Amino acid sequence: MHLLQQRPLHRGRPMRVGLIAALLLSLGACSSLGASGPTSRAVHAAPGRGLGNADIKIVDVTDAVTRQVLQANSGLLFSEVLGDAPPIGSIVGRGDVLGITIWEAPPAALFGTQAAFGTNSTAAILATSSGSTQQTALPEMMVDSDGRIQIPFAGSIQAEGRTPSQIERQIAGRLAGKAHDPQIIVRLVRNANANVTVVGDVAENTRVTLTPRGERLLDVLATAGGVKQPVGKMTIQITRGDRVVSLPLETVILNPSQNIRLQSDDVVTALYQPFSFTSLGAAGTSAEIPFEGTGLTLAQALGRIGGLKDDRANTRGVFIFRLENPTALDPAIAATARRTPDGRIPVIYRVDMSNPATFFVAQSFPIRNKDVLYVSNAPLSDIQKFVQIVSGMAFTVIGLGQAIP
């Protein structure tokens, strides 16, 4: 009877030992405890790897660096990049539509029926006591692909590249000797060459015709019905040829020098919150965060992502990944660094949040569109994970050992 009671004990002990061994082997097989990105040490080694043919640079965020970055981007203003264009002239171009009226003094010989004018009209002054003038309003004429128009009895007239007054004189010269003292008026009815295209978050996407008055940016936006979103969240982008410049709408309103005159073929795009940065790692939130066209500082960015995770974040391992404009870097770095095909330099800005002075610098350091804000794990977080895993496995083994007789 005693021997029968001892057999189950001998049978259960090998099972417990085997289970413990299996759990330990599975723990040893774990080559990684998991992470949301590179460690601080891996980031510091990034300059040795490079990005294609470009060199990766690590730059500590300091007051001097912040001033350099701000100064490099302070010149991206409409007034400095595009300038204030002169008012558009009344030069006729191909595709323009002209309205032409011809008066002929009595006795009229070539044009029109007798016209009656009010006593207050300019034409009444032209009428003499010897008879009434004759008026002919020709059908509206479009300047053809050769830059010319056809006038009865005057023939083909060169219109492209001339002002309406110059066209008037040429027509009058051609009619001399055919019409009796002809008087010509040429009007630019529709301008097909001096237009600005307005698209984006405006009430109406449209083409706005420029006049000799010299329409400015806000004039054109008002003609398109204004923007559909709050002013503080709108960015205005002007495309002129191969140049593209963006500026917050609020800046244009507050700074009259940025309300520039526009040129023909400019494209004005109204963008609603077009900028964003990406937050990754041991940050309060891992997401793409949009921000306003008025800009965002590092301090504001940290606030929008909920700061750093207390149980994971390395306060000395906060990094900003950016393809930087060479003018924003120290000249000694920019002069020797190899660049990307678009002329930029891959830069990792290193932020030490354990330094109280950094909080003052963070209030000025600008976050740029498409920046990646990454917070690395603290060095002891892996040890903490390991302890948690071992503790969980130990309690599992104890529970299983108690469950197995």
C-alpha positions as CSV (number, residue, x, y, z in Angstrom):
1,M,0.0,0.0,0.0
2,H,2.8,2.4,0.8
3,L,4.5,1.7,-2.6
4,L,1.3,2.5,-4.5
5,Q,1.1,6.0,-2.9
6,Q,4.6,6.9,-3.9
7,R,4.4,6.3,-7.6
8,P,2.4,9.5,-8.6
9,L,5.0,11.7,-6.9
10,H,7.8,10.2,-8.9
11,R,5.7,10.6,-12.1
12,G,4.9,14.3,-11.5
13,R,8.4,15.5,-10.7
14,P,9.8,14.9,-14.2
15,M,6.8,16.7,-15.7
16,R,7.5,19.9,-13.6
17,V,11.2,19.8,-14.4
18,G,10.5,19.4,-18.1
19,L,8.0,22.3,-18.1
20,I,10.4,24.6,-16.3
21,A,13.2,23.7,-18.8
22,A,10.9,24.4,-21.7
23,L,10.0,27.8,-20.4
24,L,13.6,28.7,-19.8
25,L,14.6,27.6,-23.2
26,S,11.9,29.7,-24.8
27,L,13.2,32.7,-22.8
28,G,16.7,32.1,-24.0
29,A,15.5,31.9,-27.5
30,C,14.2,35.5,-27.4
31,S,16.8,37.5,-29.2
32,S,14.9,40.8,-28.7
33,L,12.4,42.1,-26.1
34,G,10.7,44.3,-28.6
35,A,11.1,48.0,-29.3
36,S,9.3,50.8,-31.2
37,G,12.5,52.0,-33.0
38,P,16.3,52.3,-32.7
39,T,18.1,52.9,-29.5
40,S,19.9,56.1,-28.7
41,R,23.2,54.2,-29.4
42,A,21.9,53.1,-32.8
43,V,20.9,56.7,-33.7
44,H,24.3,58.0,-32.7
45,A,25.9,55.5,-35.1
46,A,23.7,56.7,-38.0
47,P,26.4,59.1,-39.4
48,G,28.5,56.1,-40.2
49,R,25.8,54.5,-42.4
50,G,24.7,57.5,-44.5
51,L,21.6,57.8,-46.6
52,G,22.4,56.8,-50.2
53,N,25.2,59.1,-51.2
54,A,24.3,61.7,-48.6
55,D,25.9,62.1,-45.2
56,I,23.7,62.0,-42.0
57,K,24.6,64.6,-39.5
58,I,23.8,64.7,-35.8
59,V,23.3,68.3,-34.4
60,D,22.5,69.1,-30.8
61,V,19.6,71.5,-30.4
62,T,21.1,74.6,-28.7
63,D,20.2,78.3,-28.7
64,A,22.8,79.0,-31.4
65,V,21.5,76.2,-33.6
66,T,17.9,77.4,-33.2
67,R,18.9,80.9,-34.2
68,Q,20.6,79.5,-37.3
69,V,17.5,77.5,-38.3
70,L,15.2,80.4,-37.8
71,Q,17.4,82.8,-39.8
72,A,17.6,80.3,-42.7
73,N,13.8,80.2,-43.0
74,S,13.1,83.8,-42.3
75,G,13.7,84.8,-45.9
76,L,10.9,82.6,-47.3
77,L,8.5,85.5,-47.7
78,F,6.5,86.5,-50.8
79,S,8.0,89.9,-50.9
80,E,11.6,88.5,-50.9
81,V,11.2,85.4,-53.1
82,L,8.7,86.7,-55.6
83,G,8.8,90.5,-55.1
84,D,6.0,93.0,-55.8
85,A,5.2,92.8,-59.5
86,P,4.4,96.1,-61.4
87,P,0.7,96.6,-62.4
88,I,-0.2,94.7,-65.5
89,G,-0.2,96.9,-68.5
90,S,-2.8,97.0,-71.3
91,I,-0.7,95.1,-73.7
92,V,-2.8,93.0,-76.1
93,G,-1.9,89.4,-76.6
94,R,-3.0,86.3,-78.6
95,G,-6.5,85.2,-77.6
96,D,-7.5,88.6,-76.2
97,V,-11.0,89.8,-77.3
98,L,-11.2,93.4,-78.5
99,G,-14.2,95.7,-78.9
100,I,-13.7,98.3,-81.8
101,T,-15.9,101.2,-82.5
102,I,-15.4,103.6,-85.5
103,W,-16.9,107.1,-85.9
104,E,-16.9,108.8,-89.2
105,A,-17.5,112.6,-89.6
106,P,-20.2,113.7,-92.0
107,P,-20.6,113.3,-94.8
108,A,-20.0,109.6,-93.9
109,A,-18.8,107.4,-96.7
110,L,-17.9,104.0,-95.4
111,F,-19.3,103.0,-92.0
112,G,-22.6,102.3,-90.3
113,T,-26.0,103.8,-89.8
114,Q,-26.7,107.2,-88.4
115,A,-26.2,107.1,-84.6
116,A,-28.2,109.1,-82.1
117,F,-26.4,110.2,-78.9
118,G,-27.7,111.7,-75.7
119,T,-26.8,115.3,-75.1
120,N,-24.5,114.3,-72.2
121,S,-22.5,111.7,-74.2
122,T,-19.0,112.2,-75.5
123,A,-20.2,111.5,-79.0
124,A,-22.6,114.4,-78.8
125,I,-19.6,116.7,-78.6
126,L,-18.2,115.1,-81.8
127,A,-21.4,115.9,-83.7
128,T,-21.3,119.2,-85.5
129,S,-24.0,121.5,-86.7
130,S,-23.4,120.5,-90.3
131,G,-24.7,116.9,-89.6
132,S,-24.5,113.8,-87.4
133,T,-21.6,111.5,-87.1
134,Q,-21.8,107.9,-88.3
135,Q,-20.9,105.1,-85.8
136,T,-20.1,101.5,-86.4
137,A,-19.5,99.0,-83.6
138,L,-17.7,96.1,-85.1
139,P,-18.3,92.6,-83.7
140,E,-16.0,91.6,-80.9
141,M,-12.7,90.3,-82.4
142,M,-10.3,87.8,-80.9
143,V,-6.6,88.2,-81.7
144,D,-5.6,85.2,-83.8
145,S,-2.7,82.9,-83.4
146,D,-0.6,85.2,-85.6
147,G,-1.4,88.1,-83.2
148,R,-3.5,90.0,-85.8
149,I,-7.1,91.1,-86.3
150,Q,-9.1,91.9,-89.5
151,I,-10.7,95.4,-89.9
152,P,-13.0,96.2,-92.9
153,F,-11.3,98.5,-95.4
154,A,-8.2,98.5,-93.1
155,G,-7.1,94.9,-93.6
156,S,-4.9,92.9,-91.3
157,I,-3.8,94.8,-88.2
158,Q,-1.0,93.8,-85.9
159,A,-2.5,93.7,-82.3
160,E,-0.2,91.4,-80.3
161,G,2.3,93.3,-78.2
162,R,0.6,96.7,-78.7
163,T,-1.6,98.9,-76.5
164,P,-5.2,99.7,-77.5
165,S,-4.1,103.3,-78.3
166,Q,-1.4,102.0,-80.7
167,I,-4.0,99.8,-82.5
168,E,-6.3,102.8,-82.7
169,R,-3.7,104.9,-84.5
170,Q,-2.8,102.1,-86.9
171,I,-6.4,101.6,-87.9
172,A,-6.9,105.3,-88.4
173,G,-3.9,105.4,-90.6
174,R,-5.1,102.6,-92.7
175,L,-8.5,104.3,-93.2
176,A,-7.1,107.7,-94.0
177,G,-8.3,108.6,-97.5
178,K,-11.1,106.0,-97.4
179,A,-13.2,107.2,-94.5
180,H,-14.0,110.9,-93.7
181,D,-12.0,111.9,-90.6
182,P,-12.3,108.5,-88.8
183,Q,-12.1,108.3,-85.0
184,I,-11.3,104.9,-83.5
185,I,-11.8,103.5,-80.0
186,V,-10.3,100.1,-79.1
187,R,-11.3,98.4,-75.9
188,L,-9.8,95.2,-74.2
189,V,-13.1,93.3,-73.6
190,R,-11.6,90.0,-72.3
191,N,-8.0,89.5,-71.4
192,A,-6.9,86.0,-72.1
193,N,-3.2,86.5,-71.1
194,A,-3.2,88.4,-67.8
195,N,-5.0,85.9,-65.5
196,V,-4.3,84.3,-62.1
197,T,-5.6,80.9,-61.2
198,V,-7.1,80.5,-57.7
199,V,-7.7,76.9,-56.4
200,G,-7.9,75.1,-53.1
201,D,-10.1,75.8,-50.1
202,V,-11.8,78.9,-51.5
203,A,-15.4,79.5,-52.2
204,E,-14.9,79.2,-56.0
205,N,-12.0,77.9,-58.0
206,T,-11.6,80.5,-60.7
207,R,-9.4,82.5,-63.0
208,V,-9.1,86.1,-62.1
209,T,-8.3,88.7,-64.8
210,L,-5.6,91.2,-63.9
211,T,-6.1,94.8,-64.7
212,P,-3.9,97.9,-64.9
213,R,-5.1,98.6,-61.3
214,G,-2.7,96.0,-60.1
215,E,-4.6,93.3,-58.2
216,R,-2.9,92.1,-55.0
217,L,-3.1,88.7,-53.4
218,L,-5.9,89.5,-51.0
219,D,-7.9,91.1,-53.9
220,V,-7.6,87.9,-55.9
221,L,-8.7,85.8,-52.9
222,A,-11.7,88.1,-52.3
223,T,-12.7,87.7,-56.0
224,A,-12.7,83.9,-55.5
225,G,-15.1,84.3,-52.6
226,G,-12.5,84.1,-49.8
227,V,-11.3,81.0,-48.0
228,K,-13.6,78.5,-46.5
229,Q,-11.7,77.7,-43.3
230,P,-10.5,79.9,-40.4
231,V,-7.8,82.3,-41.3
232,G,-5.4,81.0,-38.7
233,K,-5.4,77.5,-40.2
234,M,-4.9,78.5,-43.8
235,T,-1.7,78.6,-45.8
236,I,-1.4,80.4,-49.1
237,Q,0.9,78.9,-51.8
238,I,2.0,80.9,-54.8
239,T,3.4,79.1,-57.8
240,R,5.3,81.3,-60.3
241,G,7.1,79.4,-63.0
242,D,9.4,76.9,-61.2
243,R,9.2,78.8,-57.9
244,V,6.8,77.7,-55.1
245,V,6.5,79.8,-51.9
246,S,4.1,79.2,-49.0
247,L,3.1,81.6,-46.2
248,P,0.4,81.6,-43.6
249,L,-2.7,83.6,-44.6
250,E,-2.6,85.3,-41.2
251,T,0.9,86.6,-41.9
252,V,-0.3,88.1,-45.2
253,I,-3.1,89.9,-43.4
254,L,-0.9,91.2,-40.6
255,N,2.0,92.2,-42.8
256,P,0.9,94.3,-45.7
257,S,4.3,93.9,-47.5
258,Q,3.3,90.2,-48.1
259,N,0.1,91.2,-49.9
260,I,2.1,91.4,-53.1
261,R,0.8,92.2,-56.6
262,L,0.4,89.1,-58.7
263,Q,1.7,88.4,-62.2
264,S,0.1,86.8,-65.2
265,D,-0.1,82.9,-64.9
266,D,0.5,82.9,-61.2
267,V,-1.3,80.0,-59.4
268,V,-2.7,80.8,-55.9
269,T,-3.5,77.7,-53.8
270,A,-5.4,78.0,-50.5
271,L,-4.4,75.0,-48.3
272,Y,-6.1,74.0,-45.0
273,Q,-3.6,72.7,-42.5
274,P,-1.2,71.3,-45.0
275,F,1.6,70.7,-42.6
276,S,2.2,67.7,-40.3
277,F,4.9,65.9,-38.4
278,T,5.1,62.3,-37.3
279,S,5.5,61.2,-33.7
280,L,7.1,57.8,-33.0
281,G,8.7,55.8,-30.2
282,A,8.2,56.3,-26.4
283,A,6.1,59.4,-26.9
284,G,2.7,60.0,-25.4
285,T,1.1,59.5,-28.9
286,S,2.4,57.8,-32.0
287,A,0.6,59.5,-34.9
288,E,0.8,62.0,-37.7
289,I,0.0,65.3,-36.1
290,P,-1.3,68.2,-38.3
291,F,-0.4,71.8,-37.5
292,E,-1.3,75.2,-38.7
293,G,0.4,77.3,-41.3
294,T,1.5,79.7,-38.7
295,G,4.0,77.2,-37.6
296,L,4.8,75.0,-34.5
297,T,7.6,75.0,-32.0
298,L,9.2,71.9,-30.4
299,A,7.6,72.8,-27.1
300,Q,4.2,72.9,-28.7
301,A,4.8,69.7,-30.6
302,L,5.8,67.9,-27.4
303,G,2.6,69.2,-25.8
304,R,0.4,67.9,-28.7
305,I,1.8,64.4,-28.4
306,G,1.2,64.2,-24.7
307,G,4.9,64.6,-23.8
308,L,7.2,61.6,-23.1
309,K,6.2,58.3,-21.5
310,D,7.6,58.2,-18.0
311,D,8.0,54.5,-17.9
312,R,9.9,54.2,-21.2
313,A,11.3,57.4,-22.6
314,N,14.9,58.3,-22.6
315,T,15.0,62.1,-21.8
316,R,18.4,62.3,-23.5
317,G,17.2,60.4,-26.5
318,V,14.7,62.7,-28.2
319,F,15.5,63.2,-31.9
320,I,14.1,65.1,-34.8
321,F,14.8,63.6,-38.3
322,R,14.8,66.2,-41.1
323,L,16.0,66.7,-44.6
324,E,17.5,70.1,-43.9
325,N,18.3,73.2,-46.0
326,P,22.1,73.6,-46.0
327,T,21.7,77.3,-45.1
328,A,20.2,76.2,-41.8
329,L,23.4,74.4,-40.7
330,D,26.8,75.6,-39.6
331,P,28.8,76.6,-42.8
332,A,31.6,74.2,-41.8
333,I,29.2,71.3,-41.8
334,A,27.3,72.3,-44.9
335,A,30.5,72.9,-46.9
336,T,31.7,69.3,-46.6
337,A,28.5,67.3,-46.3
338,R,27.3,65.3,-49.3
339,R,23.7,66.0,-50.1
340,T,20.6,64.3,-51.4
341,P,19.6,64.7,-55.1
342,D,17.4,67.7,-54.2
343,G,20.3,69.5,-52.5
344,R,19.4,68.8,-48.9
345,I,21.3,67.3,-46.0
346,P,19.9,64.5,-43.7
347,V,20.1,65.8,-40.2
348,I,19.2,64.3,-36.9
349,Y,18.6,67.0,-34.3
350,R,19.4,65.7,-30.8
351,V,17.3,67.1,-27.9
352,D,18.4,66.6,-24.3
353,M,15.2,67.0,-22.3
354,S,17.0,66.3,-19.0
355,N,18.6,69.8,-19.3
356,P,16.3,72.5,-18.0
357,A,17.7,75.1,-20.5
358,T,16.3,72.9,-23.3
359,F,12.8,73.9,-22.3
360,F,13.6,77.5,-23.2
361,V,15.2,76.6,-26.5
362,A,12.2,74.3,-27.3
363,Q,9.9,77.4,-27.2
364,S,11.7,78.7,-30.3
365,F,13.0,75.7,-32.3
366,P,10.7,75.3,-35.3
367,I,9.1,72.0,-36.3
368,R,8.9,71.7,-40.1
369,N,6.6,69.9,-42.4
370,K,7.3,66.1,-42.7
371,D,9.6,66.1,-39.6
372,V,9.8,62.8,-37.6
373,L,9.9,63.3,-33.8
374,Y,11.3,60.1,-32.3
375,V,11.7,59.3,-28.6
376,S,14.0,56.3,-27.8
377,N,13.6,53.9,-25.0
378,A,15.5,54.5,-21.8
379,P,18.5,52.1,-21.3
380,L,16.8,50.4,-18.3
381,S,13.5,49.8,-20.1
382,D,14.8,46.5,-21.6
383,I,15.9,45.3,-18.1
384,Q,12.5,46.3,-16.8
385,K,10.9,44.2,-19.6
386,F,13.1,41.3,-18.9
387,V,12.2,41.4,-15.2
388,Q,8.5,41.5,-16.0
389,I,8.9,38.6,-18.4
390,V,10.8,36.5,-15.8
391,S,8.4,37.4,-13.0
392,G,5.4,36.4,-15.2
393,M,7.1,33.1,-16.1
394,A,8.0,32.4,-12.5
395,F,4.4,32.8,-11.4
396,T,3.3,30.6,-14.3
397,V,5.7,27.9,-13.2
398,I,4.6,28.1,-9.6
399,G,1.0,27.9,-10.6
400,L,1.6,24.9,-12.9
401,G,3.7,23.2,-10.2
402,Q,0.9,23.5,-7.8
403,A,-1.6,22.3,-10.3
404,I,0.4,19.2,-11.2
405,P,0.4,16.6,-8.4
